Amino acid sequence: MNNMNLDTFVREGYLQEANRQFFHQYGLELMVVKEVDGTPTMMMLNAQQRKTGLLFDWEDEEQLEKARAMEAHVKRVLCDRVPDRYRLLGYRIQPIPEKI
């Protein structure tokens, strides 16, 4: 296994899609912030008091196109993996077993 740095995680769209597909609907947002020395750190924004959860606010066409490209990349990666996961494991998302 290899590590993925946070810049790549953000640039390739995994952070966006984790937020868009999962965290935002719960009123949460996973964020990468840069420390004073430039070191990236992950933080979680908690806005669970909002009934609608969180939404992205794309400001212009350039941001929207970038978001679409990242979504497409993450979808391609998933589509490449799903058949093997089903064939080798019998599932896409790992179920939690009834007992050990």
C-alpha positions as CSV (number, residue, x, y, z in Angstrom):
1,M,0.0,0.0,0.0
2,N,1.0,3.6,-0.6
3,N,0.1,6.8,1.2
4,M,-1.8,9.5,-0.6
5,N,-0.9,13.0,0.5
6,L,-3.7,15.4,1.3
7,D,-3.0,17.7,-1.6
8,T,-3.6,14.8,-4.0
9,F,-6.7,13.7,-2.0
10,V,-8.2,17.2,-2.6
11,R,-6.9,17.7,-6.2
12,E,-8.3,14.4,-7.4
13,G,-11.7,15.0,-6.0
14,Y,-11.9,12.5,-3.1
15,L,-12.5,15.2,-0.5
16,Q,-15.2,16.9,-2.6
17,E,-17.0,13.7,-3.3
18,A,-16.8,12.5,0.3
19,N,-18.4,15.7,1.4
20,R,-20.9,15.9,-1.4
21,Q,-22.0,12.2,-1.2
22,F,-21.8,11.6,2.5
23,F,-20.8,14.3,5.0
24,H,-22.9,17.3,3.8
25,Q,-26.2,15.6,4.2
26,Y,-25.3,15.1,7.9
27,G,-24.4,18.7,8.3
28,L,-20.7,17.9,8.4
29,E,-17.8,18.9,6.2
30,L,-14.3,17.4,6.1
31,M,-11.8,20.1,5.4
32,V,-8.1,20.4,4.7
33,V,-6.6,23.5,6.1
34,K,-3.0,24.7,5.9
35,E,-1.2,25.5,9.1
36,V,1.0,28.6,9.3
37,D,4.0,26.5,8.3
38,G,2.1,25.2,5.2
39,T,1.4,21.7,6.7
40,P,-2.0,20.5,5.7
41,T,-4.3,19.3,8.5
42,M,-7.7,17.7,8.3
43,M,-10.6,19.2,10.3
44,M,-14.3,18.5,10.6
45,L,-16.8,21.4,10.4
46,N,-20.0,20.6,12.4
47,A,-23.1,22.4,11.2
48,Q,-25.6,19.7,12.3
49,Q,-28.0,22.3,13.5
50,R,-28.8,23.2,9.9
51,K,-31.9,21.2,8.8
52,T,-30.7,21.0,5.2
53,G,-27.1,20.0,5.9
54,L,-24.4,21.7,3.9
55,L,-24.1,22.6,0.2
56,F,-21.3,23.6,-2.1
57,D,-21.5,27.2,-3.4
58,W,-19.8,27.2,-6.7
59,E,-19.1,30.8,-7.6
60,D,-18.4,30.6,-11.3
61,E,-18.3,28.3,-14.4
62,E,-14.6,27.6,-13.8
63,Q,-15.2,26.2,-10.3
64,L,-18.2,24.3,-11.6
65,E,-16.2,22.7,-14.4
66,K,-13.4,21.7,-12.0
67,A,-16.0,20.2,-9.6
68,R,-17.5,18.2,-12.6
69,A,-14.0,17.0,-13.6
70,M,-13.2,15.8,-10.1
71,E,-16.6,14.0,-9.8
72,A,-16.0,12.3,-13.1
73,H,-12.5,11.2,-12.0
74,V,-13.8,9.7,-8.7
75,K,-16.6,7.9,-10.6
76,R,-14.1,6.4,-13.1
77,V,-12.0,5.1,-10.3
78,L,-15.0,3.5,-8.6
79,C,-16.3,2.0,-11.8
80,D,-12.9,0.4,-12.4
81,R,-13.0,-1.2,-8.9
82,V,-16.6,-2.3,-8.4
83,P,-16.5,-5.3,-10.7
84,D,-13.4,-6.8,-8.9
85,R,-14.9,-6.1,-5.5
86,Y,-18.1,-7.9,-6.4
87,R,-16.2,-10.8,-8.1
88,L,-13.6,-11.2,-5.3
89,L,-15.6,-10.2,-2.2
90,G,-19.2,-10.4,-3.2
91,Y,-20.0,-6.8,-2.2
92,R,-19.1,-3.2,-3.0
93,I,-19.5,-1.8,0.5
94,Q,-18.2,-4.0,3.3
95,P,-21.1,-5.2,5.4
96,I,-20.8,-5.2,9.2
97,P,-21.1,-8.8,10.3
98,E,-23.8,-9.9,12.8
99,K,-21.0,-11.3,15.0
100,I,-17.3,-12.3,14.9
